[in-house]
Amino acid sequence: MISFKNRLVLITGSSSGIGKAITMQLAKEGANLIIADKSEDSLNILRRECLKYTSFCETKSFDLSNPNEVTAAAADILTKYGSVYLLINNGGISQRSLAVETPIELERKVMEIDFFSYIILTKALLPSMIERKEGYIAATSSLSGKFGFHQRAAYAAAKHAVQGYFETLRMELKSHGISVTIAYPGSINTSISINAIEKDGSKHGVDPAQKNGMSAEDCAKHYIRAIKMGRAEVLIGGKEFIMYHLKRFFPRLFFKLIGKVKPT
């Protein structure tokens, strides 16, 4: 399996949830880390924790919803640190509102953060990976990237887009010695539902399913193991993936049942 010791790794959305758990695990494995998120204060706290385990951890604060900031951040990282071996596109935001009531500006914001920021970073870092004939790209999708669900139209659209783009990228990069893994977390105990955007831009503030889900630390273990094994995709979660398998093998039953499930 791949080792990340002394390898340069960039992780977005690293200061909380799955991103934080991935960051800490890779720190303990001795990776050279560049941790990225919007909050500089949160990154500095995390950096101090990481430096207990690895000798190299730098922070990069930028807003994934701002393509100019993402582009500038990628250029700065390449200039300062050189080629990134592993890019984990993980930063994201969720949404809770009926499609008919969701302002297009909110839908664009979700797509910008959950999809286009991934593309901007990937396209910026890929040339150096191709030149070196090595590298790894990971992208965090979601169970919502496998099927749509109530009040998540923009979120599901972004996560479906992640699947389509990075599946294609995996095919195109194989000859260059670069691997791609897409992760599909289900119910993971993070604050993503609490921070999901309502139609008016406020936070959803409700998290009944997530709090009973898999821990972020266990999710990170599955995620990183899938990368090390070079897997194309990994489904991470529990019984919620029954619906995924129902859609795959019994689509008529899936659509009959999914309409009866209450959104959270």
Secondary structure, DSSP 8 states (H G I E B T S, - for coil): ----TT-EEEEESTTSHHHHHHHHHHHHTT-EEEEEES-HHHHHHHHHHHTTT-S-EEEEE--TT-HHHHHHHHHHHHHHH---SEEEE-----B-S-GGGS-HHHHHHHHIIIIIHHHHHHHHHHHHHHHHT-EEEEEE--GGGTS--TT-HHHHHHHHHHHHHHHHHHHHHGGGTEEEEEEEE-SBSSSTTTT-B-TTS-B----TTGGGSB-HHHHHHHHHHHHHTT-SEEEE-SGGGHHHHHHHH-HHHHHHHHTTS---
